[in-house]
Amino acid sequence: MIKNLLLIAGLVSAQFAFAADNNSAVVSDKDASVMVAMNKTTWSVIAANAPKGMTKVREFHDMGDSGVQQIDYVVNCANGTLALADFAVLTVKGRLPVRAVEPSMDNLSFYKPLIEHDLKVANNACESRMAMNGNRVSE
């Protein structure tokens, strides 16, 4: 488990090293971000001050020896919609698939979340964003 956590931490650091521009749909080292949820195999990071009023969320899911799933979402808290921005599996050998171009906010397809996981992502992102902006205290 410790070996996996060290691997994950290294991979996360490597992912944040790629700087994104203001139109990037994924969490980058230029975004003010905080960890908002964590358990033994899953954790989430949120960037509250994303461009265009959107909130970026990055989830990591530990798959043991197979690596870590990295999933990026963008949430529009104004209308309660969600978009999948990026998906990858992080392994010892690198990111799969290799990303040639940063996903852009302009290329996202937003939808009203219906399944429980997507609803939690959207709700947690919007509640955490409000708490970080001082408008609401999260419990």
N, CA, C and O atoms as a GROMACS GRO file, in nm:
protein
  556
    1MET      N    1   0.082  -0.120   0.000
    1MET     CA    2   0.000   0.000   0.000
    1MET      C    3   0.086   0.126   0.000
    1MET      O    4   0.060   0.220  -0.075
    2ILE      N    5   0.190   0.128   0.085
    2ILE     CA    6   0.279   0.244   0.091
    2ILE      C    7   0.347   0.265  -0.044
    2ILE      O    8   0.359   0.378  -0.091
    3LYS      N    9   0.391   0.156  -0.106
    3LYS     CA   10   0.455   0.164  -0.238
    3LYS      C   11   0.360   0.230  -0.338
    3LYS      O   12   0.401   0.315  -0.417
    4ASN      N   13   0.233   0.189  -0.336
    4ASN     CA   14   0.134   0.248  -0.426
    4ASN      C   15   0.113   0.396  -0.399
    4ASN      O   16   0.103   0.476  -0.492
    5LEU      N   17   0.107   0.433  -0.270
    5LEU     CA   18   0.088   0.574  -0.236
    5LEU      C   19   0.205   0.659  -0.282
    5LEU      O   20   0.186   0.770  -0.331
    6LEU      N   21   0.326   0.606  -0.268
    6LEU     CA   22   0.443   0.680  -0.316
    6LEU      C   23   0.440   0.695  -0.467
    6LEU      O   24   0.471   0.802  -0.521
    7LEU      N   25   0.404   0.588  -0.536
    7LEU     CA   26   0.391   0.593  -0.681
    7LEU      C   27   0.287   0.697  -0.721
    7LEU      O   28   0.310   0.778  -0.811
    8ILE      N   29   0.174   0.692  -0.654
    8ILE     CA   30   0.065   0.785  -0.685
    8ILE      C   31   0.109   0.929  -0.662
    8ILE      O   32   0.085   1.016  -0.745
    9ALA      N   33   0.174   0.954  -0.549
    9ALA     CA   34   0.220   1.090  -0.519
    9ALA      C   35   0.316   1.140  -0.627
    9ALA      O   36   0.309   1.256  -0.668
   10GLY      N   37   0.405   1.052  -0.672
   10GLY     CA   38   0.497   1.091  -0.778
   10GLY      C   39   0.426   1.119  -0.908
   10GLY      O   40   0.458   1.215  -0.978
   11LEU      N   41   0.329   1.037  -0.941
   11LEU     CA   42   0.253   1.057  -1.064
   11LEU      C   43   0.169   1.183  -1.058
   11LEU      O   44   0.158   1.256  -1.156
   12VAL      N   45   0.109   1.209  -0.941
   12VAL     CA   46   0.029   1.331  -0.926
   12VAL      C   47   0.117   1.453  -0.944
   12VAL      O   48   0.080   1.547  -1.014
   13SER      N   49   0.234   1.452  -0.882
   13SER     CA   50   0.326   1.565  -0.896
   13SER      C   51   0.366   1.585  -1.041
   13SER      O   52   0.373   1.699  -1.089
   14ALA      N   53   0.390   1.476  -1.111
   14ALA     CA   54   0.427   1.487  -1.252
   14ALA      C   55   0.313   1.545  -1.334
   14ALA      O   56   0.337   1.624  -1.426
   15GLN      N   57   0.190   1.509  -1.302
   15GLN     CA   58   0.076   1.560  -1.377
   15GLN      C   59   0.059   1.711  -1.354
   15GLN      O   60   0.027   1.784  -1.448
   16PHE      N   61   0.081   1.757  -1.231
   16PHE     CA   62   0.067   1.898  -1.202
   16PHE      C   63   0.180   1.981  -1.262
   16PHE      O   64   0.170   2.103  -1.271
   17ALA      N   65   0.288   1.915  -1.302
   17ALA     CA   66   0.401   1.988  -1.359
   17ALA      C   67   0.369   2.044  -1.498
   17ALA      O   68   0.435   2.139  -1.542
   18PHE      N   69   0.271   1.988  -1.566
   18PHE     CA   70   0.234   2.039  -1.697
   18PHE      C   71   0.143   2.159  -1.679
   18PHE      O   72   0.026   2.144  -1.643
   19ALA      N   73   0.195   2.277  -1.704
   19ALA     CA   74   0.117   2.400  -1.684
   19ALA      C   75   0.008   2.411  -1.790
   19ALA      O   76   0.030   2.382  -1.907
   20ALA      N   77  -0.107   2.455  -1.745
   20ALA     CA   78  -0.219   2.472  -1.837
   20ALA      C   79  -0.249   2.621  -1.853
   20ALA      O   80  -0.218   2.702  -1.766
   21ASP      N   81  -0.310   2.655  -1.966
   21ASP     CA   82  -0.350   2.794  -1.984
   21ASP      C   83  -0.485   2.817  -1.917
   21ASP      O   84  -0.541   2.724  -1.860
   22ASN      N   85  -0.538   2.939  -1.923
   22ASN     CA   86  -0.662   2.974  -1.856
   22ASN      C   87  -0.783   2.903  -1.914
   22ASN      O   88  -0.889   2.904  -1.851
   23ASN      N   89  -0.773   2.843  -2.029
   23ASN     CA   90  -0.885   2.775  -2.091
   23ASN      C   91  -0.879   2.623  -2.072
   23ASN      O   92  -0.962   2.549  -2.126
   24SER      N   93  -0.780   2.577  -1.997
   24SER     CA   94  -0.764   2.433  -1.976
   24SER      C   95  -0.878   2.379  -1.891
   24SER      O   96  -0.922   2.443  -1.796
   25ALA      N   97  -0.926   2.260  -1.927
   25ALA     CA   98  -1.037   2.198  -1.856
   25ALA      C   99  -0.989   2.103  -1.747
   25ALA      O  100  -1.072   2.039  -1.682
   26VAL      N  101  -0.858   2.092  -1.725
   26VAL     CA  102  -0.806   2.001  -1.623
   26VAL      C  103  -0.732   2.079  -1.515
   26VAL      O  104  -0.684   2.189  -1.540
   27VAL      N  105  -0.723   2.021  -1.397
   27VAL     CA  106  -0.652   2.083  -1.286
   27VAL      C  107  -0.504   2.087  -1.320
   27VAL      O  108  -0.447   1.988  -1.365
   28SER      N  109  -0.441   2.202  -1.298
   28SER     CA  110  -0.298   2.216  -1.328
   28SER      C  111  -0.227   2.282  -1.210
   28SER      O  112  -0.290   2.318  -1.111
   29ASP      N  113  -0.096   2.296  -1.223
   29ASP     CA  114  -0.019   2.359  -1.116
   29ASP      C  115  -0.051   2.508  -1.102
   29ASP      O  116  -0.014   2.568  -1.001
   30LYS      N  117  -0.116   2.568  -1.198
   30LYS     CA  118  -0.152   2.710  -1.192
   30LYS      C  119  -0.284   2.733  -1.119
   30LYS      O  120  -0.319   2.847  -1.089
   31ASP      N  121  -0.358   2.626  -1.091
   31ASP     CA  122  -0.486   2.638  -1.023
   31ASP      C  123  -0.467   2.629  -0.872
   31ASP      O  124  -0.390   2.546  -0.822
   32ALA      N  125  -0.539   2.715  -0.798
   32ALA     CA  126  -0.544   2.702  -0.654
   32ALA      C  127  -0.634   2.583  -0.625
   32ALA      O  128  -0.754   2.588  -0.655
   33SER      N  129  -0.579   2.477  -0.568
   33SER     CA  130  -0.658   2.356  -0.549
   33SER      C  131  -0.640   2.302  -0.408
   33SER      O  132  -0.538   2.326  -0.343
   34VAL      N  133  -0.741   2.229  -0.361
   34VAL     CA  134  -0.736   2.165  -0.230
   34VAL      C  135  -0.795   2.025  -0.241
   34VAL      O  136  -0.877   1.997  -0.328
   35MET      N  137  -0.751   1.936  -0.150
   35MET     CA  138  -0.810   1.803  -0.144
   35MET      C  139  -0.942   1.813  -0.071
   35MET      O  140  -0.949   1.874   0.036
   36VAL      N  141  -1.047   1.755  -0.127
   36VAL     CA  142  -1.179   1.766  -0.066
   36VAL      C  143  -1.235   1.633  -0.018
   36VAL      O  144  -1.329   1.633   0.062
   37ALA      N  145  -1.183   1.522  -0.061
   37ALA     CA  146  -1.235   1.392  -0.018
   37ALA      C  147  -1.125   1.289  -0.030
   37ALA      O  148  -1.041   1.294  -0.119
   38MET      N  149  -1.127   1.193   0.065
   38MET     CA  150  -1.024   1.089   0.060
   38MET      C  151  -1.070   0.968   0.141
   38MET      O  152  -1.130   0.982   0.247
   39ASN      N  153  -1.041   0.851   0.089
   39ASN     CA  154  -1.052   0.727   0.166
   39ASN      C  155  -0.933   0.641   0.128
   39ASN      O  156  -0.837   0.693   0.071
   40LYS      N  157  -0.936   0.512   0.155
   40LYS     CA  158  -0.817   0.428   0.130
   40LYS      C  159  -0.779   0.420  -0.017
   40LYS      O  160  -0.660   0.410  -0.048
   41THR      N  161  -0.875   0.423  -0.108
   41THR     CA  162  -0.842   0.400  -0.249
   41THR      C  163  -0.886   0.512  -0.342
   41THR      O  164  -0.858   0.505  -0.462
   42THR      N  165  -0.951   0.614  -0.290
   42THR     CA  166  -1.002   0.723  -0.376
   42THR      C  167  -0.978   0.857  -0.309
   42THR      O  168  -0.993   0.870  -0.188
   43TRP      N  169  -0.941   0.957  -0.388
   43TRP     CA  170  -0.932   1.092  -0.336
   43TRP      C  171  -0.963   1.191  -0.446
   43TRP      O  172  -0.951   1.160  -0.565
   44SER      N  173  -1.001   1.313  -0.406
   44SER     CA  174  -1.044   1.416  -0.502
   44SER      C  175  -0.976   1.548  -0.471
   44SER      O  176  -0.952   1.582  -0.355
   45VAL      N  177  -0.947   1.621  -0.576
   45VAL     CA  178  -0.889   1.755  -0.566
   45VAL      C  179  -0.982   1.849  -0.641
   45VAL      O  180  -1.035   1.813  -0.745
   46ILE      N  181  -1.002   1.970  -0.588
   46ILE     CA  182  -1.089   2.067  -0.652
   46ILE      C  183  -1.013   2.198  -0.673
   46ILE      O  184  -0.936   2.240  -0.587
   47ALA      N  185  -1.036   2.260  -0.787
   47ALA     CA  186  -0.981   2.393  -0.816
   47ALA      C  187  -1.099   2.489  -0.816
   47ALA      O  188  -1.180   2.489  -0.909
   48ALA      N  189  -1.109   2.570  -0.712
   48ALA     CA  190  -1.229   2.651  -0.690
   48ALA      C  191  -1.235   2.777  -0.776
   48ALA      O  192  -1.344   2.823  -0.809
   49ASN      N  193  -1.122   2.832  -0.812
   49ASN     CA  194  -1.123   2.957  -0.887
   49ASN      C  195  -1.089   2.935  -1.032
   49ASN      O  196  -1.000   2.999  -1.088
   50ALA      N  197  -1.160   2.845  -1.092
   50ALA     CA  198  -1.135   2.810  -1.231
   50ALA      C  199  -1.188   2.920  -1.323
   50ALA      O  200  -1.276   2.997  -1.285
   51PRO      N  201  -1.133   2.928  -1.445
   51PRO     CA  202  -1.179   3.030  -1.539
   51PRO      C  203  -1.324   3.010  -1.581
   51PRO      O  204  -1.377   2.899  -1.573
   52LYS      N  205  -1.385   3.116  -1.624
   52LYS     CA  206  -1.522   3.114  -1.677
   52LYS      C  207  -1.623   3.067  -1.574
   52LYS      O  208  -1.731   3.020  -1.611
   53GLY      N  209  -1.591   3.080  -1.444
   53GLY     CA  210  -1.684   3.043  -1.339
   53GLY      C  211  -1.707   2.894  -1.323
   53GLY      O  212  -1.801   2.854  -1.255
   54MET      N  213  -1.624   2.812  -1.382
   54MET     CA  214  -1.638   2.667  -1.372
   54MET      C  215  -1.550   2.615  -1.258
   54MET      O  216  -1.452   2.678  -1.220
   55THR      N  217  -1.588   2.501  -1.204
   55THR     CA  218  -1.511   2.437  -1.099
   55THR      C  219  -1.453   2.308  -1.155
   55THR      O  220  -1.526   2.223  -1.207
   56LYS      N  221  -1.321   2.292  -1.143
   56LYS     CA  222  -1.254   2.172  -1.193
   56LYS      C  223  -1.236   2.073  -1.079
   56LYS      O  224  -1.201   2.111  -0.967
   57VAL      N  225  -1.259   1.945  -1.108
   57VAL     CA  226  -1.245   1.838  -1.010
   57VAL      C  227  -1.156   1.730  -1.071
   57VAL      O  228  -1.172   1.693  -1.188
   58ARG      N  229  -1.063   1.680  -0.992
   58ARG     CA  230  -0.980   1.567  -1.035
   58ARG      C  231  -0.995   1.457  -0.931
   58ARG      O  232  -0.971   1.479  -0.812
   59GLU      N  233  -1.033   1.338  -0.977
   59GLU     CA  234  -1.045   1.221  -0.890
   59GLU      C  235  -0.935   1.122  -0.923
   59GLU      O  236  -0.895   1.106  -1.038
   60PHE      N  237  -0.887   1.056  -0.818
   60PHE     CA  238  -0.791   0.947  -0.833
   60PHE      C  239  -0.850   0.822  -0.770
   60PHE      O  240  -0.904   0.828  -0.659
   61HIS      N  241  -0.840   0.710  -0.840
   61HIS     CA  242  -0.888   0.582  -0.789
   61HIS      C  243  -0.774   0.481  -0.798
   61HIS      O  244  -0.731   0.446  -0.908
   62ASP      N  245  -0.726   0.436  -0.683
   62ASP     CA  246  -0.616   0.340  -0.677
   62ASP      C  247  -0.664   0.203  -0.723
   62ASP      O  248  -0.759   0.148  -0.667
   63MET      N  249  -0.598   0.148  -0.823
   63MET     CA  250  -0.632   0.015  -0.876
   63MET      C  251  -0.523  -0.087  -0.842
   63MET      O  252  -0.509  -0.188  -0.911
   64GLY      N  253  -0.446  -0.060  -0.737
   64GLY     CA  254  -0.341  -0.153  -0.696
   64GLY      C  255  -0.227  -0.158  -0.797
   64GLY      O  256  -0.179  -0.054  -0.842
   65ASP      N  257  -0.184  -0.277  -0.831
   65ASP     CA  258  -0.071  -0.294  -0.923
   65ASP      C  259  -0.101  -0.244  -1.064
   65ASP      O  260  -0.008  -0.224  -1.143
   66SER      N  261  -0.228  -0.225  -1.097
   66SER     CA  262  -0.265  -0.179  -1.232
   66SER      C  263  -0.249  -0.028  -1.250
   66SER      O  264  -0.257   0.021  -1.362
   67GLY      N  265  -0.225   0.045  -1.141
   67GLY     CA  266  -0.206   0.189  -1.151
   67GLY      C  267  -0.318   0.266  -1.083
   67GLY      O  268  -0.384   0.216  -0.992
   68VAL      N  269  -0.337   0.388  -1.129
   68VAL     CA  270  -0.435   0.479  -1.071
   68VAL      C  271  -0.517   0.541  -1.183
   68VAL      O  272  -0.461   0.591  -1.280
   69GLN      N  273  -0.649   0.538  -1.169
   69GLN     CA  274  -0.734   0.610  -1.264
   69GLN      C  275  -0.734   0.757  -1.225
   69GLN      O  276  -0.748   0.791  -1.108
   70GLN      N  277  -0.717   0.843  -1.322
   70GLN     CA  278  -0.728   0.988  -1.301
   70GLN      C  279  -0.842   1.037  -1.388
   70GLN      O  280  -0.840   1.021  -1.510
   71ILE      N  281  -0.942   1.098  -1.325
   71ILE     CA  282  -1.059   1.146  -1.398
   71ILE      C  283  -1.077   1.294  -1.368
   71ILE      O  284  -1.085   1.333  -1.252
   72ASP      N  285  -1.084   1.375  -1.472
   72ASP     CA  286  -1.106   1.518  -1.458
   72ASP      C  287  -1.247   1.554  -1.503
   72ASP      O  288  -1.293   1.510  -1.609
   73TYR      N  289  -1.315   1.634  -1.421
   73TYR     CA  290  -1.448   1.684  -1.451
   73TYR      C  291  -1.446   1.836  -1.445
   73TYR      O  292  -1.360   1.895  -1.381
   74VAL      N  293  -1.543   1.898  -1.511
   74VAL     CA  294  -1.569   2.040  -1.493
   74VAL      C  295  -1.716   2.052  -1.456
   74VAL      O  296  -1.803   1.994  -1.521
   75VAL      N  297  -1.742   2.129  -1.350
   75VAL     CA  298  -1.878   2.146  -1.299
   75VAL      C  299  -1.919   2.292  -1.316
   75VAL      O  300  -1.845   2.382  -1.280
   76ASN      N  301  -2.037   2.313  -1.372
   76ASN     CA  302  -2.096   2.446  -1.381
   76ASN      C  303  -2.198   2.455  -1.268
   76ASN      O  304  -2.310   2.406  -1.282
   77CYS      N  305  -2.160   2.517  -1.156
   77CYS     CA  306  -2.248   2.524  -1.039
   77CYS      C  307  -2.368   2.614  -1.064
   77CYS      O  308  -2.470   2.602  -0.996
   78ALA      N  309  -2.358   2.704  -1.160
   78ALA     CA  310  -2.469   2.796  -1.188
   78ALA      C  311  -2.592   2.721  -1.240
   78ALA      O  312  -2.705   2.758  -1.210
   79ASN      N  313  -2.568   2.615  -1.320
   79ASN     CA  314  -2.683   2.542  -1.374
   79ASN      C  315  -2.681   2.393  -1.339
   79ASN      O  316  -2.763   2.316  -1.390
   80GLY      N  317  -2.587   2.351  -1.253
   80GLY     CA  318  -2.584   2.213  -1.206
   80GLY      C  319  -2.546   2.110  -1.312
   80GLY      O  320  -2.593   1.996  -1.306
   81THR      N  321  -2.464   2.149  -1.408
   81THR     CA  322  -2.422   2.054  -1.512
   81THR      C  323  -2.277   2.010  -1.490
   81THR      O  324  -2.201   2.074  -1.416
   82LEU      N  325  -2.241   1.902  -1.556
   82LEU     CA  326  -2.112   1.838  -1.539
   82LEU      C  327  -2.058   1.797  -1.676
   82LEU      O  328  -2.135   1.763  -1.766
   83ALA      N  329  -1.926   1.801  -1.691
   83ALA     CA  330  -1.862   1.754  -1.815
   83ALA      C  331  -1.741   1.669  -1.778
   83ALA      O  332  -1.666   1.702  -1.686
   84LEU      N  333  -1.722   1.560  -1.851
   84LEU     CA  334  -1.600   1.480  -1.837
   84LEU      C  335  -1.493   1.549  -1.920
   84LEU      O  336  -1.509   1.566  -2.041
   85ALA      N  337  -1.384   1.589  -1.855
   85ALA     CA  338  -1.279   1.663  -1.925
   85ALA      C  339  -1.163   1.574  -1.968
   85ALA      O  340  -1.100   1.601  -2.071
   86ASP      N  341  -1.134   1.469  -1.890
   86ASP     CA  342  -1.018   1.386  -1.923
   86ASP      C  343  -1.024   1.257  -1.843
   86ASP      O  344  -1.081   1.253  -1.734
   87PHE      N  345  -0.967   1.152  -1.897
   87PHE     CA  346  -0.956   1.024  -1.828
   87PHE      C  347  -0.822   0.962  -1.866
   87PHE      O  348  -0.781   0.965  -1.982
   88ALA      N  349  -0.754   0.907  -1.765
   88ALA     CA  350  -0.628   0.839  -1.791
   88ALA      C  351  -0.603   0.736  -1.683
   88ALA      O  352  -0.662   0.742  -1.575
   89VAL      N  353  -0.516   0.642  -1.713
   89VAL     CA  354  -0.464   0.549  -1.613
   89VAL      C  355  -0.316   0.583  -1.598
   89VAL      O  356  -0.241   0.584  -1.695
   90LEU      N  357  -0.277   0.611  -1.474
   90LEU     CA  358  -0.138   0.645  -1.444
   90LEU      C  359  -0.068   0.518  -1.397
   90LEU      O  360  -0.111   0.455  -1.300
   91THR      N  361   0.038   0.481  -1.466
   91THR     CA  362   0.112   0.359  -1.432
   91THR      C  363   0.258   0.393  -1.408
   91THR      O  364   0.300   0.508  -1.427
   92VAL      N  365   0.333   0.295  -1.367
   92VAL     CA  366   0.476   0.314  -1.347
   92VAL      C  367   0.543   0.359  -1.477
   92VAL      O  368   0.639   0.436  -1.474
   93LYS      N  369   0.493   0.311  -1.590
   93LYS     CA  370   0.550   0.344  -1.720
   93LYS      C  371   0.503   0.479  -1.773
   93LYS      O  372   0.557   0.528  -1.872
   94GLY      N  373   0.402   0.540  -1.709
   94GLY     CA  374   0.353   0.670  -1.754
   94GLY      C  375   0.202   0.673  -1.768
   94GLY      O  376   0.131   0.582  -1.724
   95ARG      N  377   0.156   0.779  -1.830
   95ARG     CA  378   0.013   0.804  -1.848
   95ARG      C  379  -0.040   0.728  -1.969
   95ARG      O  380   0.022   0.730  -2.076
   96LEU      N  381  -0.154   0.661  -1.953
   96LEU     CA  382  -0.218   0.590  -2.064
   96LEU      C  383  -0.361   0.640  -2.078
   96LEU      O  384  -0.434   0.632  -1.979
   97PRO      N  385  -0.407   0.688  -2.187
   97PRO     CA  386  -0.327   0.717  -2.305
   97PRO      C  387  -0.245   0.843  -2.287
   97PRO      O  388  -0.277   0.928  -2.203
   98VAL      N  389  -0.140   0.856  -2.365
   98VAL     CA  390  -0.058   0.976  -2.362
   98VAL      C  391  -0.140   1.089  -2.421
   98VAL      O  392  -0.199   1.075  -2.528
   99ARG      N  393  -0.144   1.201  -2.352
   99ARG     CA  394  -0.225   1.314  -2.398
   99ARG      C  395  -0.139   1.408  -2.484
   99ARG      O  396  -0.036   1.458  -2.437
  100ALA      N  397  -0.180   1.430  -2.605
  100ALA     CA  398  -0.107   1.520  -2.695
  100ALA      C  399  -0.150   1.665  -2.677
  100ALA      O  400  -0.071   1.757  -2.695
  101VAL      N  401  -0.278   1.685  -2.641
  101VAL     CA  402  -0.333   1.820  -2.630
  101VAL      C  403  -0.412   1.832  -2.501
  101VAL      O  404  -0.488   1.741  -2.466
  102GLU      N  405  -0.395   1.944  -2.429
  102GLU     CA  406  -0.475   1.969  -2.309
  102GLU      C  407  -0.621   1.986  -2.347
  102GLU      O  408  -0.651   2.056  -2.443
  103PRO      N  409  -0.712   1.922  -2.275
  103PRO     CA  410  -0.854   1.944  -2.302
  103PRO      C  411  -0.890   2.091  -2.274
  103PRO      O  412  -0.842   2.151  -2.178
  104SER      N  413  -0.972   2.148  -2.358
  104SER     CA  414  -1.010   2.288  -2.349
  104SER      C  415  -1.154   2.302  -2.300
  104SER      O  416  -1.238   2.218  -2.329
  105MET      N  417  -1.181   2.410  -2.227
  105MET     CA  418  -1.318   2.438  -2.182
  105MET      C  419  -1.413   2.449  -2.300
  105MET      O  420  -1.531   2.414  -2.290
  106ASP      N  421  -1.363   2.497  -2.412
  106ASP     CA  422  -1.446   2.518  -2.531
  106ASP      C  423  -1.496   2.388  -2.594
  106ASP      O  424  -1.593   2.389  -2.669
  107ASN      N  425  -1.429   2.276  -2.564
  107ASN     CA  426  -1.463   2.150  -2.628
  107ASN      C  427  -1.542   2.054  -2.540
  107ASN      O  428  -1.557   1.937  -2.574
  108LEU      N  429  -1.593   2.101  -2.426
  108LEU     CA  430  -1.663   2.014  -2.334
  108LEU      C  431  -1.812   2.003  -2.368
  108LEU      O  432  -1.871   2.095  -2.422
  109SER      N  433  -1.869   1.888  -2.334
  109SER     CA  434  -2.013   1.866  -2.349
  109SER      C  435  -2.071   1.850  -2.209
  109SER      O  436  -2.044   1.750  -2.141
  110PHE      N  437  -2.150   1.945  -2.166
  110PHE     CA  438  -2.208   1.943  -2.032
  110PHE      C  439  -2.341   1.870  -2.034
  110PHE      O  440  -2.415   1.873  -2.132
  111TYR      N  441  -2.372   1.803  -1.923
  111TYR     CA  442  -2.497   1.729  -1.909
  111TYR      C  443  -2.544   1.739  -1.764
  111TYR      O  444  -2.464   1.766  -1.674
  112LYS      N  445  -2.672   1.718  -1.743
  112LYS     CA  446  -2.729   1.712  -1.608
  112LYS      C  447  -2.696   1.576  -1.550
  112LYS      O  448  -2.736   1.474  -1.606
  113PRO      N  449  -2.623   1.571  -1.438
  113PRO     CA  450  -2.587   1.441  -1.382
  113PRO      C  451  -2.710   1.366  -1.331
  113PRO      O  452  -2.799   1.425  -1.270
  114LEU      N  453  -2.715   1.235  -1.358
  114LEU     CA  454  -2.826   1.150  -1.315
  114LEU      C  455  -2.781   1.035  -1.226
  114LEU      O  456  -2.851   0.997  -1.132
  115ILE      N  457  -2.662   0.978  -1.254
  115ILE     CA  458  -2.618   0.866  -1.172
  115ILE      C  459  -2.558   0.919  -1.042
  115ILE      O  460  -2.510   1.032  -1.036
  116GLU      N  461  -2.561   0.835  -0.939
  116GLU     CA  462  -2.520   0.877  -0.805
  116GLU      C  463  -2.379   0.934  -0.800
  116GLU      O  464  -2.357   1.037  -0.736
  117HIS      N  465  -2.284   0.870  -0.866
  117HIS     CA  466  -2.146   0.918  -0.864
  117HIS      C  467  -2.135   1.059  -0.921
  117HIS      O  468  -2.073   1.146  -0.861
  118ASP      N  469  -2.196   1.081  -1.037
  118ASP     CA  470  -2.190   1.214  -1.101
  118ASP      C  471  -2.259   1.320  -1.016
  118ASP      O  472  -2.211   1.433  -1.007
  119LEU      N  473  -2.371   1.285  -0.954
  119LEU     CA  474  -2.440   1.378  -0.865
  119LEU      C  475  -2.352   1.417  -0.747
  119LEU      O  476  -2.348   1.534  -0.707
  120LYS      N  477  -2.279   1.319  -0.691
  120LYS     CA  478  -2.188   1.348  -0.580
  120LYS      C  479  -2.074   1.438  -0.624
  120LYS      O  480  -2.037   1.530  -0.551
  121VAL      N  481  -2.019   1.413  -0.742
  121VAL     CA  482  -1.910   1.497  -0.792
  121VAL      C  483  -1.959   1.642  -0.804
  121VAL      O  484  -1.892   1.734  -0.756
  122ALA      N  485  -2.074   1.662  -0.866
  122ALA     CA  486  -2.127   1.797  -0.886
  122ALA      C  487  -2.161   1.863  -0.753
  122ALA      O  488  -2.124   1.978  -0.730
  123ASN      N  489  -2.230   1.792  -0.666
  123ASN     CA  490  -2.268   1.849  -0.537
  123ASN      C  491  -2.147   1.882  -0.451
  123ASN      O  492  -2.140   1.990  -0.393
  124ASN      N  493  -2.052   1.790  -0.442
  124ASN     CA  494  -1.932   1.814  -0.362
  124ASN      C  495  -1.852   1.932  -0.417
  124ASN      O  496  -1.799   2.012  -0.341
  125ALA      N  497  -1.842   1.941  -0.548
  125ALA     CA  498  -1.766   2.051  -0.608
  125ALA      C  499  -1.831   2.185  -0.576
  125ALA      O  500  -1.761   2.280  -0.539
  126CYS      N  501  -1.960   2.194  -0.589
  126CYS     CA  502  -2.028   2.321  -0.567
  126CYS      C  503  -2.030   2.358  -0.419
  126CYS      O  504  -2.013   2.475  -0.385
  127GLU      N  505  -2.051   2.261  -0.330
  127GLU     CA  506  -2.049   2.288  -0.186
  127GLU      C  507  -1.910   2.328  -0.141
  127GLU      O  508  -1.895   2.423  -0.063
  128SER      N  509  -1.807   2.260  -0.189
  128SER     CA  510  -1.670   2.293  -0.151
  128SER      C  511  -1.629   2.429  -0.205
  128SER      O  512  -1.559   2.504  -0.138
  129ARG      N  513  -1.673   2.460  -0.326
  129ARG     CA  514  -1.640   2.590  -0.385
  129ARG      C  515  -1.698   2.703  -0.301
  129ARG      O  516  -1.632   2.803  -0.275
  130MET      N  517  -1.824   2.686  -0.258
  130MET     CA  518  -1.886   2.789  -0.176
  130MET      C  519  -1.814   2.803  -0.043
  130MET      O  520  -1.793   2.915   0.004
  131ALA      N  521  -1.775   2.691   0.018
  131ALA     CA  522  -1.706   2.695   0.145
  131ALA      C  523  -1.570   2.765   0.131
  131ALA      O  524  -1.531   2.843   0.217
  132MET      N  525  -1.499   2.736   0.021
  132MET     CA  526  -1.367   2.795   0.001
  132MET      C  527  -1.377   2.944  -0.032
  132MET      O  528  -1.283   3.019  -0.006
  133ASN      N  529  -1.488   2.986  -0.087
  133ASN     CA  530  -1.506   3.127  -0.117
  133ASN      C  531  -1.563   3.204   0.001
  133ASN      O  532  -1.585   3.325  -0.008
  134GLY      N  533  -1.587   3.135   0.113
  134GLY     CA  534  -1.634   3.201   0.233
  134GLY      C  535  -1.783   3.226   0.236
  134GLY      O  536  -1.832   3.291   0.328
  135ASN      N  537  -1.857   3.176   0.138
  135ASN     CA  538  -2.001   3.199   0.133
  135ASN      C  539  -2.078   3.097   0.216
  135ASN      O  540  -2.194   3.121   0.250
  136ARG      N  541  -2.014   2.984   0.248
  136ARG     CA  542  -2.083   2.878   0.317
  136ARG      C  543  -1.983   2.790   0.389
  136ARG      O  544  -1.876   2.762   0.336
  137VAL      N  545  -2.017   2.748   0.505
  137VAL     CA  546  -1.928   2.660   0.579
  137VAL      C  547  -1.971   2.517   0.555
  137VAL      O  548  -2.086   2.480   0.579
  138SER      N  549  -1.880   2.436   0.507
  138SER     CA  550  -1.907   2.295   0.478
  138SER      C  551  -1.896   2.215   0.606
  138SER      O  552  -1.808   2.242   0.688
  139GLU      N  553  -1.983   2.116   0.624
  139GLU     CA  554  -1.981   2.032   0.745
  139GLU      C  555  -1.892   1.914   0.724
  139GLU      O  556  -1.877   1.831   0.815
   0.00000   0.00000   0.00000
